[in-house]
Amino acid sequence: MKAVLIEKFGSAENLKIGNWETPQLQEYEVLVKVYATALNRADLLQREGKYPPPTGASPVLGLEISGEVVALGVEVSRWKIGDKVFGLVPGGGYAQYAKIHEDMAIEIPENMTFETAAAIPEVFLTAYQALIWLAKLQPQETLLIHAGASGVGTAAIQIAKEMGAEVFVTASTTKHALCLELGAEAVIDYKNQDFEQEIAQLTHGQGVNVIIDFLAASYFQKNINSLSMDGRLVLLALLGGSEVSQVNLAKILMKRLQVIGSTLRSRSLDYQIRLTQEFWQFAAANFLTGKFKPIIDSIFEWEKVQEAHRYMESNQNAGKIVLKIR
C-alpha cells in the first residue's frame, strides 16, 4: 500500500508518500480502507522525532481514520465487509489501509461524510476525557478553555455546553466569532488581554471551577490564580514549555486545587475502548441532529501533506485539518 513516510526526523519537507506494508490483522481487528484522516499536534512532534509511537503501534503518522471495512480478524463479530467506520488509532492513519480494534471502531452515521467523521475521534475523545472523566465537570460550573478555536477547544465548548456549564475561552481575535457561535459566553484575546484579569472580572473574583490548558509552563501561575476553591486544572500539552522557574504553591493548598496531567495515546486499549463507547453513547444523538459537529478548517489531498503540516505549524487553522486519501 501507499503511506506517508518520514524520510528523516525534522521539517515537513521530510514527509513523502511511499510504499509500506499493509497492516496484518490480529484476531479482534478490522482492516479499513482509509478515505480520510486528520492532523494532530502529536503528528508534528512525531515527525520531529520528539514523540515516538507506543510500543507495537505503527510508526506511520495518523491517530484517526474513517473509511470502509475490507477485511476482518478471525474473532471479529461486530462488523462486516463494506461497513463504513471511523475511530481512534495509535498510529497508521496516513495510509491507504489501517487497522483498528473492532471495539474502537464507530459506525459512520448516514448523514456524515468521511472527512467529517475523520475529524471527530482525537479531539472529541480528548475533550470528553478531560472534561468528564478527569475534571468531572458539573452543570452550572464555570470553565476556561485555552486555545478555544483549536480542534480540542471547539469540541470541548460543545461538550461543556451540553453539560450545562458556563464557558469562557482564549483565542486570537480572528477566531472569536467561531467560539461564540459554538456557545462560549466570552472570548478573551490572549494576545492583547490578560486572561487572569478577565476571568477575575467575569467571575466577580471567584475564579473558574475548571481550566483546560495546552500551554503548561507559560500559563501555570496565571491558571492557578484563576481557579476557584476546589478548582481543577487539566494539562493536555506543553506548547508553552515544561519547566516553571517560580510558582506559588500556597494557592494550590489554600484553594484545595487539583492539577491533572493526561495524554490519551499512551492509555491502555481497555481504557480507550471504554472511553470511546461511553463518549459515543453520550454524543451519538447530537451528531445525528447536527447539534455536535467537528469544526473543519480545511481539507488537503494527501499528496499535499507537507503543505498541511506547514499550515498547522503556522497556527492559522480554526478547527481540524483533514487529509483526503485516495
C-alpha positions as CSV (number, residue, x, y, z in Angstrom):
1,M,0.0,0.0,0.0
2,K,0.9,3.7,-0.1
3,A,1.6,5.6,3.1
4,V,3.1,8.9,4.2
5,L,6.6,8.1,5.3
6,I,9.1,10.2,7.4
7,E,12.4,10.1,5.4
8,K,14.2,11.5,8.4
9,F,13.1,13.4,11.5
10,G,12.7,17.1,11.1
11,S,10.7,19.5,8.9
12,A,7.6,18.9,6.8
13,E,9.8,18.5,3.7
14,N,10.8,15.1,5.0
15,L,7.3,13.7,4.5
16,K,6.9,11.6,1.3
17,I,4.3,9.2,0.0
18,G,5.9,5.8,-0.5
19,N,5.4,2.0,-0.2
20,W,4.7,0.5,3.1
21,E,3.5,-3.0,4.3
22,T,-0.3,-3.4,4.6
23,P,-1.2,-4.0,8.3
24,Q,-1.5,-7.6,9.5
25,L,-4.7,-8.2,11.5
26,Q,-4.8,-9.6,15.0
27,E,-7.9,-11.6,15.9
28,Y,-10.1,-8.8,17.0
29,E,-9.0,-6.1,14.5
30,V,-10.6,-4.9,11.2
31,L,-8.7,-3.6,8.2
32,V,-10.1,-0.3,6.9
33,K,-9.6,1.2,3.5
34,V,-8.9,4.8,4.7
35,Y,-10.6,7.6,2.9
36,A,-9.7,10.4,5.3
37,T,-7.5,11.1,8.3
38,A,-6.8,14.3,10.2
39,L,-3.8,16.2,11.6
40,N,-2.9,16.5,15.3
41,R,-0.1,18.3,17.1
42,A,1.2,14.9,18.0
43,D,1.9,14.3,14.3
44,L,4.2,17.3,14.2
45,L,6.1,16.2,17.3
46,Q,6.4,12.6,16.0
47,R,7.7,13.9,12.6
48,E,10.4,15.8,14.5
49,G,11.4,12.7,16.5
50,K,10.0,14.1,19.8
51,Y,7.0,11.8,20.3
52,P,7.6,8.1,19.5
53,P,4.6,5.9,18.9
54,P,3.6,3.5,21.7
55,T,5.1,0.0,21.7
56,G,3.6,-2.1,18.9
57,A,1.9,0.8,17.1
58,S,2.5,1.7,13.5
59,P,5.3,4.2,13.0
60,V,3.2,5.8,10.3
61,L,1.6,9.1,11.3
62,G,-2.1,9.5,11.9
63,L,-4.2,9.0,15.0
64,E,-7.7,8.9,13.5
65,I,-9.3,7.3,10.4
66,S,-12.5,7.0,8.5
67,G,-13.2,4.6,5.8
68,E,-14.6,1.2,4.8
69,V,-14.0,-2.2,6.3
70,V,-12.3,-4.5,3.8
71,A,-11.0,-7.4,6.0
72,L,-11.9,-9.0,9.4
73,G,-9.8,-10.6,12.1
74,V,-10.8,-14.2,12.8
75,E,-12.7,-13.3,16.0
76,V,-14.4,-10.1,14.8
77,S,-18.2,-10.2,15.4
78,R,-19.3,-6.5,15.3
79,W,-18.5,-5.6,11.7
80,K,-18.8,-6.9,8.2
81,I,-17.1,-6.2,4.9
82,G,-18.3,-2.9,3.5
83,D,-19.3,-1.2,6.8
84,K,-18.3,2.4,7.0
85,V,-16.4,3.2,10.2
86,F,-14.3,5.8,12.0
87,G,-12.2,5.8,15.1
88,L,-9.1,6.5,17.1
89,V,-5.9,4.5,16.3
90,P,-2.4,4.6,17.9
91,G,-0.8,5.3,14.6
92,G,-1.0,4.4,10.9
93,G,-3.7,6.8,9.7
94,Y,-1.8,8.5,6.9
95,A,-2.1,5.4,4.7
96,Q,-4.4,3.7,2.2
97,Y,-5.1,1.0,4.8
98,A,-5.1,1.0,8.6
99,K,-6.2,-1.5,11.3
100,I,-8.4,-0.8,14.3
101,H,-9.7,-2.9,17.1
102,E,-13.4,-3.8,16.5
103,D,-14.5,-2.2,19.7
104,M,-12.7,1.1,18.9
105,A,-14.5,1.5,15.6
106,I,-17.7,3.6,15.4
107,E,-20.3,3.3,12.6
108,I,-20.4,6.5,10.4
109,P,-23.9,8.0,10.5
110,E,-25.6,8.1,7.1
111,N,-25.7,11.9,7.1
112,M,-21.9,12.2,7.7
113,T,-19.0,12.4,5.2
114,F,-15.8,10.5,5.6
115,E,-14.0,13.8,6.0
116,T,-16.3,14.9,8.8
117,A,-16.0,11.5,10.6
118,A,-12.2,11.6,10.4
119,A,-12.2,15.0,12.3
120,I,-14.1,13.6,15.3
121,P,-12.1,10.9,17.3
122,E,-9.0,12.6,18.6
123,V,-10.4,15.9,19.6
124,F,-13.8,14.8,20.9
125,L,-12.4,11.9,22.9
126,T,-9.6,14.1,24.3
127,A,-12.2,16.8,25.3
128,Y,-14.6,14.3,26.8
129,Q,-11.9,12.6,28.8
130,A,-10.6,15.9,30.1
131,L,-14.0,17.4,31.0
132,I,-16.0,14.4,32.2
133,W,-13.5,11.7,33.3
134,L,-10.7,13.9,34.7
135,A,-12.2,17.3,35.7
136,K,-15.6,15.8,36.5
137,L,-17.3,18.9,35.2
138,Q,-20.7,19.6,36.7
139,P,-23.8,21.5,35.4
140,Q,-23.6,25.3,36.2
141,E,-19.9,25.1,36.8
142,T,-17.6,27.7,35.1
143,L,-14.9,26.6,32.7
144,L,-12.0,28.2,30.9
145,I,-10.7,26.6,27.7
146,H,-7.4,27.8,26.4
147,A,-7.0,27.6,22.6
148,G,-10.7,27.6,22.3
149,A,-10.6,27.6,18.5
150,S,-8.4,24.5,18.3
151,G,-9.8,21.1,17.4
152,V,-9.9,20.0,21.1
153,G,-11.1,23.5,22.1
154,T,-14.1,23.5,19.7
155,A,-15.0,20.0,20.8
156,A,-14.7,21.0,24.5
157,I,-17.0,24.0,24.1
158,Q,-19.7,21.8,22.6
159,I,-19.4,19.1,25.3
160,A,-19.3,21.7,28.1
161,K,-22.4,23.5,26.8
162,E,-24.3,20.1,26.6
163,M,-23.3,19.6,30.3
164,G,-24.8,22.9,31.2
165,A,-21.5,24.7,32.1
166,E,-20.7,28.4,31.6
167,V,-17.8,28.5,29.1
168,F,-15.0,31.1,28.7
169,V,-12.2,30.7,26.2
170,T,-9.0,32.3,25.0
171,A,-8.4,32.7,21.3
172,S,-6.9,35.1,18.8
173,T,-9.3,37.8,17.6
174,T,-10.0,36.3,14.2
175,K,-11.3,33.2,15.9
176,H,-13.7,34.8,18.4
177,A,-16.8,34.5,16.2
178,L,-16.4,30.8,15.9
179,C,-16.1,30.3,19.6
180,L,-19.1,32.4,20.3
181,E,-21.1,30.6,17.7
182,L,-20.4,27.3,19.4
183,G,-21.7,28.6,22.7
184,A,-18.8,30.3,24.6
185,E,-20.1,33.1,26.9
186,A,-17.0,35.2,26.5
187,V,-13.8,35.0,24.4
188,I,-10.6,36.5,25.7
189,D,-8.0,37.8,23.2
190,Y,-4.9,36.2,24.7
191,K,-2.6,38.4,22.6
192,N,-3.9,41.7,23.9
193,Q,-5.8,40.9,27.1
194,D,-4.6,39.4,30.4
195,F,-6.8,36.3,30.8
196,E,-6.2,36.3,34.6
197,Q,-7.7,39.8,34.9
198,E,-10.5,39.0,32.5
199,I,-11.5,35.8,34.4
200,A,-11.5,37.7,37.7
201,Q,-13.9,40.2,36.2
202,L,-16.1,37.6,34.5
203,T,-16.4,35.6,37.7
204,H,-16.6,38.5,40.1
205,G,-13.3,37.5,41.7
206,Q,-14.4,33.9,42.3
207,G,-12.3,32.2,39.5
208,V,-13.4,29.3,37.4
209,N,-14.1,25.7,38.5
210,V,-12.2,24.1,35.7
211,I,-9.4,25.1,33.3
212,I,-8.4,23.0,30.2
213,D,-4.9,24.0,29.1
214,F,-2.4,23.2,26.4
215,L,0.3,25.7,27.3
216,A,1.5,24.4,30.6
217,A,4.6,26.4,31.9
218,S,3.8,29.8,30.4
219,Y,0.3,29.8,31.8
220,F,0.8,27.8,35.0
221,Q,0.8,30.6,37.7
222,K,-2.0,32.5,36.0
223,N,-4.1,29.3,35.8
224,I,-3.6,28.7,39.5
225,N,-4.6,32.3,40.2
226,S,-7.7,31.9,38.0
227,L,-9.1,28.8,39.7
228,S,-11.8,28.9,42.3
229,M,-11.9,26.9,45.5
230,D,-11.7,23.2,44.7
231,G,-10.8,24.1,41.2
232,R,-9.3,21.6,38.7
233,L,-6.6,22.3,36.1
234,V,-6.2,19.7,33.4
235,L,-2.9,19.9,31.4
236,L,-3.1,18.3,27.9
237,A,0.1,19.6,26.2
238,L,3.3,21.5,26.8
239,L,3.1,24.1,24.0
240,G,4.3,26.8,26.3
241,G,7.1,24.8,27.9
242,S,7.6,22.1,30.5
243,E,9.5,23.9,33.3
244,V,8.3,26.6,35.6
245,S,11.1,28.6,37.3
246,Q,8.9,30.0,40.0
247,V,5.4,29.2,41.2
248,N,3.5,30.0,44.4
249,L,2.4,26.6,45.6
250,A,0.5,28.1,48.6
251,K,-2.6,28.7,46.4
252,I,-2.8,25.0,45.4
253,L,-3.1,24.1,49.1
254,M,-5.2,27.1,50.3
255,K,-7.7,26.7,47.4
256,R,-7.6,22.8,47.5
257,L,-6.8,22.7,43.8
258,Q,-6.2,19.6,41.7
259,V,-3.6,19.7,38.9
260,I,-4.2,16.8,36.5
261,G,-1.9,15.8,33.6
262,S,-3.0,13.5,30.9
263,T,-2.3,12.0,27.4
264,L,-4.7,9.7,25.6
265,R,-2.4,7.9,23.1
266,S,-0.5,6.0,25.8
267,R,-3.6,4.8,27.6
268,S,-4.4,1.1,27.6
269,L,-6.6,-0.4,24.9
270,D,-9.3,-1.3,27.5
271,Y,-9.3,2.4,28.7
272,Q,-9.6,3.7,25.2
273,I,-12.4,1.3,24.4
274,R,-14.4,2.3,27.5
275,L,-13.8,6.0,26.7
276,T,-14.9,5.5,23.0
277,Q,-18.0,3.6,23.8
278,E,-19.1,5.9,26.7
279,F,-18.4,9.0,24.6
280,W,-20.4,7.7,21.6
281,Q,-23.4,6.8,23.9
282,F,-23.2,10.4,25.2
283,A,-22.8,12.1,21.8
284,A,-24.3,10.0,19.0
285,A,-27.7,11.6,19.0
286,N,-26.2,15.1,18.9
287,F,-24.0,14.2,15.9
288,L,-27.1,12.8,14.1
289,T,-29.1,16.0,14.6
290,G,-26.1,18.3,13.9
291,K,-26.0,19.7,17.4
292,F,-22.5,18.4,17.7
293,K,-20.1,18.9,14.8
294,P,-16.3,18.8,14.3
295,I,-15.1,22.1,13.1
296,I,-13.1,21.5,9.9
297,D,-10.8,24.3,8.9
298,S,-9.5,22.8,5.7
299,I,-9.2,19.6,3.6
300,F,-6.0,18.8,1.9
301,E,-5.4,16.0,-0.7
302,W,-2.8,13.7,1.0
303,E,-0.3,14.5,-1.8
304,K,-0.1,17.9,-0.1
305,V,0.7,16.6,3.3
306,Q,3.8,18.8,3.6
307,E,1.6,21.9,3.0
308,A,-0.9,20.7,5.5
309,H,1.8,20.3,8.2
310,R,3.2,23.7,7.5
311,Y,-0.3,25.2,7.7
312,M,-0.8,23.7,11.2
313,E,2.6,24.9,12.3
314,S,1.6,28.4,11.3
315,N,-1.4,28.3,13.8
316,Q,-3.8,29.8,11.2
317,N,-6.3,27.0,11.4
318,A,-9.5,27.2,13.4
319,G,-10.6,23.6,14.0
320,K,-9.4,20.5,12.2
321,I,-7.1,20.0,9.2
322,V,-8.2,16.9,7.3
323,L,-6.3,14.8,4.8
324,K,-8.3,13.2,2.0
325,I,-6.7,9.8,1.0
326,R,-7.1,8.3,-2.5
